[in-house]
Amino acid sequence: MEPQTFINLVAGPARLLYPTHRIFPSITIAQAILESGWGKHVPVDAATGKYSYNLFGIKGTGPAGSVTITSREVENGKTVNRTSSFKAYFSYQQSIEDHASFLLKPVYKRVMLATTPAEAAAELEKAGYATDPQYAEKLTSLIERHQLAQYDQFAPEEQVVPVWKQELGVRALKEGLITSPDWLGKLDEPMPVWAVLAVALRLLDKQRNMP
């Protein structure tokens, strides 16, 4: 697959998810490139040949089950064979959507709050997304080399969630009024009473200087 063809494949779904997940499309594209080797290293079941569509090497069971592969890993200076099950999807889009949902965990909160792709890459590394000490540098290099930041630009009519709501949600997350980035994907949904009470109580606790 040609590099631009692969970029186009990931860019569409990544852009669609940005208004609700606040992950820079350039970051998603760069991670897909890095994790899958431009789509060349997507897990394939060694026994059945089943293709996983798993661009990010996420382990477990996905919508299409899983695939089992054996890989070589270095442990205590020795190379050993490890058998692992990776999520399988019915399409690349499902893989990209699952990856975005995975990053909604509170540990990746600062990735959502990043104001630039470089900052988001650094926060991914700090949060322990990968063990590679040069992970952020590699993502940033891919973004610059392939001009991926262009996919972070949106025309007003492309905004699914109004900008003012996005800014409100990000500020609430930054201020600690909401505790999970997951809420950024629900800004257009009615807020249940318990959630209103939870936010009100957190605000009260902050006023009282409670942790």
N, C-alpha and C positions, 0 to 999 in steps of 0.2 A: 504494500500500500504506500502510495506517495505521501510524503509528509503533509502537504496541504490538504490532501484528501482525508487523512486521519484527523487533522485539526478541524476541518469542516464537520466531520462526523461527531465530534465531541462538543464543538462550539454551540450548536443549536440547543441541545438539551441543557447545557451549562448556563446559557443565557436565560432560558425559560425559568430556571430554578433560582436565579439571583434575587428577584424581587421578594421571594418568600423565605429564602435561606441565607441571604447576605454573604454568599461565598463568591468572590471574584471569579468570573468565568475564566480569566487567564490562569488563575490558580488551579482550577479544575482541569483545564486542558494540559497545563504543565505537569500536574500529578499523573494524569493518564499517560502522557508521553513517557515519563520517568518510570512509572510502575509497570507499564506493559511493554516498554521498549518499542514504542510506535505501533503497538498492537501485535508485535511478533511473539510476545511471551505471555499471552492470555492462557490461563490454565486449561489443559485438555486432559480428560481422563485417559490414563495410560492403558487401561484395559478395554474400554468401550469406544474411545475416540470422541466421546461427547465433548462438545465445545461449550465453554462456560460463559462467554461474553463478559467475563469478570476482568475489568480493566484495572482494578486497584488491588488485586490480590487479597480480598477480604475473605477470611476463613469462616466456615460455618455452612448453613443450609439456606439457600435462596429460594426464590419463587419456582425455579426449575430444578430444585434439589441441590445436589452437589457433585463435584468431580474429585477424584482422588489422584494425587500425583506424588511421586517420590522425588525428593530433591536432596542435594548435598548441602550440608551445613557444617560450619566449623564450630566445635565446642571444645573449650580447653585446649586449643591448639591442634585438635584432631578433627579430621573430616569424617562425618558420619552421615548415613542415609536416614532421612526422616520422611515418613508418610503423612500427608496432611490432606484434609478435606476443605475444598474451597467452594464458596457459594457459586451456584449456577443461575443464570438469568435467561430470559427468552430474547433479550435484545440488549444492545449497548446502552440504550436509554434507561432501562431498568437498573443497570449497573451504576450509571451516573446518578440516578435518583437515590439509590441506596447509599451511595458514598456521601451524598449531600446530607441525608438523614443521619448518617453515622457521625458527621461533624457537628450535629446539633447537641452533642453531649456537653454538659457544663464545662468539662476540662478544656474544650476548644472555644470557650466564650470569647476570648480575646481575638480569635481569628475573625469572628463576626464583627468585632469592634474596630478592626484594622481599617485605616483610611487609604492605604495603598497596597498593591499586590506584594511588594517587597516586605512590608510590615506583616501582612498575613502569612507569608512564607516563614518569616522569623518566628511568629507566634506558633505556627504548626510545629516547628522544630523544638521550641521551648516546651510545648505541651507533650512532647514525647511521641508524636505521630510516627516517627521513624527513628531508627537507631543510628543512621548515617549522620555524622557530625557536620557534613557538608550539604545536608538535605536542602536547607533554605537557599544556600548559594546556588545549587543546581537548578532549583525551581526558578529563581530570579534570572539565571543565565538563559534558561529556555525561553522565558517570557520576553527577554530583551532580544535574543537572537532571532526569534520568529515573530516578533512584533505582536505578541498575544494581547497586549494591553488594549488594542483596538476593539477587542470583543467585550471590554468592560464599559463601552460607551453605549448609552441608550437614548433614543429620541423620546420626548415626553409621551407620545402616544403608545410607546412600547411598555410603559410602566404599568404593570398589573395592579400593584398596590401604590396608591398615591405617595409621592415623595415625602410629604409632611408626615404621613403615618409611619413610613420607614424611619425617618429621623426621630420621631417620637419613641418608637420601639427601641431603637438603638440607644437613645439617651436613657430610657428606663432601665435597660439592661446594664448600661455603664454605671448608673447610680445605684444599682442593686435593688430596685423596686420589683423587677422580675429576676428570677434566679437562673432561668434556663434559656438558651438561644432558641429553643423550640417555639417559644412564644412569638418569635419574629415571623414565623410562618402562619400565624393565626391573627394577624393584625386586622383582617377584614371580617373576622368571625365575631358573633355576639359573645361578650365576656360573661361566663357563668357567675352567679352570685358568690360562690366560694372563692373564685379568683379575685373578684373585686375586694372581698374582705381580706384576702391574703395580702394584696398590694397595700390596702389601707393599714393593716397591722404592721407591715414592714416599714411603712412610712412613719408610723407612730414609734416603732422601735428605734428608727434612725434618729428621730427627734429626741428620744430619751437616751441616745448614745449607747444603745444596747447592741451586742454583736449580732 
